[in-house]
Amino acid sequence: MTPEPNDEDGLDDEQLILGDLLNHVLDKGVVISGSVTISIADIDLLMVDLRLLLTSIETSIRHGIDQSFDRMVKGGGE
């Protein structure tokens, strides 16, 4: 009798791939941006620009992102 393939083998491969992807994203960083406009009868009522930065703390410190964020929060003039 030959052993049947185990379903957990595929799950382990998927977890490894997901782990590698997450490691790469946190090491390099990812920026996701988009905009949403709410309008009625071709009149724009609300426009929102969204930006999301996903990275590790170590990467943000290495690239000085934390200092840029502090300046942005304080108003940019300082």
C-alpha positions as CSV (number, residue, x, y, z in Angstrom):
1,M,0.0,0.0,0.0
2,T,1.3,3.5,-0.9
3,P,0.6,6.2,1.6
4,E,-1.9,8.8,0.6
5,P,-0.7,12.4,0.3
6,N,-1.3,14.4,3.4
7,D,-3.3,17.6,3.1
8,E,-1.1,19.2,5.7
9,D,1.9,19.2,3.3
10,G,0.2,21.7,1.0
11,L,-0.7,23.8,4.0
12,D,2.9,23.9,5.2
13,D,4.0,25.1,1.7
14,E,1.3,27.9,1.8
15,Q,2.4,29.0,5.3
16,L,6.0,29.1,4.1
17,I,5.1,31.2,1.1
18,L,3.0,33.6,3.2
19,G,5.8,33.8,5.8
20,D,8.3,34.7,3.1
21,L,6.0,37.3,1.7
22,L,5.3,38.9,5.1
23,N,9.1,39.0,5.8
24,H,9.8,40.7,2.5
25,V,7.0,43.2,3.0
26,L,8.2,44.1,6.5
27,D,11.8,44.3,5.4
28,K,11.2,46.6,2.3
29,G,7.9,48.2,3.1
30,V,4.7,48.7,1.1
31,V,2.7,51.8,0.3
32,I,-0.9,51.4,-0.6
33,S,-2.7,54.5,-1.8
34,G,-6.1,55.4,-3.2
35,S,-8.8,58.0,-3.3
36,V,-12.5,57.9,-2.7
37,T,-14.9,60.5,-4.1
38,I,-18.6,60.7,-3.0
39,S,-20.7,62.7,-5.4
40,I,-24.4,63.2,-6.1
41,A,-25.7,64.3,-9.5
42,D,-22.1,64.9,-10.7
43,I,-21.4,67.2,-7.7
44,D,-18.4,66.1,-5.6
45,L,-19.4,66.2,-2.0
46,L,-16.4,64.5,-0.4
47,M,-13.0,63.5,-1.6
48,V,-10.6,61.5,0.6
49,D,-7.0,60.6,-0.3
50,L,-5.7,57.5,1.6
51,R,-2.2,56.3,2.1
52,L,-1.1,53.3,4.1
53,L,2.5,52.4,4.9
54,L,3.1,48.9,6.0
55,T,6.7,48.3,7.2
56,S,8.6,47.2,10.3
57,I,9.9,49.7,12.9
58,E,13.5,48.8,12.1
59,T,13.0,49.6,8.4
60,S,11.2,52.9,9.2
61,I,14.1,54.0,11.4
62,R,16.7,52.9,8.9
63,H,15.0,55.0,6.2
64,G,14.1,57.9,8.4
65,I,10.4,57.4,7.9
66,D,9.6,58.0,11.6
67,Q,11.2,61.5,11.4
68,S,9.2,62.4,8.3
69,F,6.0,61.2,10.0
70,D,6.8,63.4,13.1
71,R,7.2,66.4,10.9
72,M,4.0,65.7,9.0
73,V,2.0,65.3,12.3
74,K,3.5,68.5,13.8
75,G,2.5,70.5,10.7
76,G,5.6,70.3,8.5
77,G,7.0,73.7,9.4
78,E,9.4,72.6,12.0
